[in-house]
Amino acid sequence: MNKKATLRLLTILTICFLTYLPGKSQSITEYGHPEHFIAGALFGGATSYLIYQKTNNKWKAWAIGVGASLLAGGIKEAVDPEILGGSASAKDFMYTSLGGMLGASIVFPLNRKKKKKEESVNTAFR
């Protein structure tokens, strides 16, 4: 992995980590639903973008991005009561999922990587 890709991945992981920090102080709004939506969008978008860069397949990147946001949201809600001291909420999971679906959709307007055309070489003199 080159430096640029590593830096991108570290930035994305840092944003995701800061989004899911434990504690009641993370909620800006009363119920925290916009925060869950934004976290899902960031997580799904970052994942789908990185997968698209590797595979050049928009549908696969979207599906993996949505799946990653669903997994992250599900894990967060599962450990919330035991580890984070909060309560599990189906609405929080729903908002994270919707955000992940929207965020993962970032890959659809991206252009496909263009394959380099081989230069036509006269093979008669080889």
C-alpha positions in Angstrom: 0.0 0.0 0.0 1.5 3.4 -0.9 1.8 6.4 1.4 -1.2 8.2 -0.1 -3.6 5.2 0.4 -2.3 4.6 3.9 -2.9 8.2 4.9 -6.4 8.1 3.4 -7.2 4.9 5.3 -5.8 6.4 8.6 -7.9 9.5 8.1 -11.0 7.6 7.5 -10.5 5.3 10.5 -9.8 8.3 12.7 -13.0 9.9 11.6 -14.9 6.7 12.2 -13.3 6.2 15.6 -14.1 9.7 16.7 -17.7 9.3 15.6 -18.2 6.2 17.7 -16.5 7.5 20.9 -18.2 6.3 24.1 -20.0 8.6 26.4 -23.1 10.8 26.5 -21.2 13.9 25.5 -21.0 12.7 21.9 -24.6 13.6 21.2 -25.2 17.1 19.9 -28.9 16.6 19.3 -31.4 15.3 21.9 -31.7 11.8 20.5 -28.4 11.6 18.5 -30.1 10.4 15.3 -28.3 12.9 13.0 -25.0 11.8 14.5 -25.8 8.2 13.7 -26.8 9.1 10.1 -23.6 11.1 9.6 -21.5 8.3 11.1 -23.1 5.7 8.8 -22.7 8.0 5.8 -19.0 8.5 6.5 -18.3 4.9 7.2 -20.3 3.6 4.2 -18.9 6.3 1.9 -15.3 5.7 2.9 -15.5 2.0 2.6 -17.2 2.0 -0.8 -14.7 4.6 -2.1 -11.8 2.4 -1.0 -13.3 -0.7 -2.4 -14.1 1.0 -5.7 -10.5 2.2 -6.0 -9.4 -1.5 -5.7 -12.1 -3.3 -7.8 -13.4 -0.6 -10.2 -16.9 -2.2 -9.6 -19.5 0.2 -8.5 -22.1 -2.3 -7.3 -19.6 -4.4 -5.4 -18.3 -1.2 -3.8 -21.8 0.0 -2.9 -22.8 -3.4 -1.4 -19.6 -3.7 0.7 -19.9 -0.1 1.9 -23.5 -0.6 3.0 -22.6 -3.9 4.6 -19.7 -2.3 6.5 -22.0 0.4 7.8 -24.6 -2.1 8.8 -21.9 -4.2 10.6 -20.5 -1.2 12.4 -23.9 0.1 13.5 -24.9 -3.4 14.6 -21.8 -3.9 16.6 -22.1 -0.4 18.2 -25.6 -1.1 19.2 -24.8 -4.6 20.5 -21.9 -3.3 22.8 -23.6 -0.1 23.8 -25.4 -1.4 26.9 -22.5 -3.5 28.2 -19.4 -1.5 27.4 -20.4 2.0 26.5 -23.0 2.4 29.2 -25.8 3.5 26.9 -28.8 1.6 25.6 -29.4 -0.3 22.4 -31.7 1.4 20.1 -33.3 0.1 16.9 -33.8 3.7 15.7 -30.1 4.5 16.1 -29.3 1.4 14.0 -31.9 2.4 11.4 -30.3 5.9 11.1 -26.8 4.5 10.8 -28.0 2.1 8.1 -29.8 4.8 6.1 -26.6 7.0 6.3 -24.5 4.1 5.2 -26.7 3.5 2.2 -26.5 7.2 1.2 -22.8 7.4 1.9 -22.0 4.3 -0.1 -23.8 5.8 -3.0 -20.9 8.1 -3.5 -19.4 5.6 -5.9 -22.1 5.9 -8.5 -21.1 9.3 -9.9 -17.4 8.4 -10.0 -15.9 7.8 -13.4 -14.4 4.4 -14.2 -10.7 4.1 -14.4 -9.7 4.3 -18.0 -7.4 1.5 -19.1 -4.3 2.7 -20.8 -4.3 1.9 -24.4 -1.3 0.0 -25.5 0.8 1.9 -27.9 0.8 0.4 -31.3 4.2 -1.0 -31.9 5.3 -2.2 -35.2 6.1 -5.8 -34.5 7.6 -6.5 -37.9 11.1 -5.5 -36.7 11.2 -7.5 -33.5 
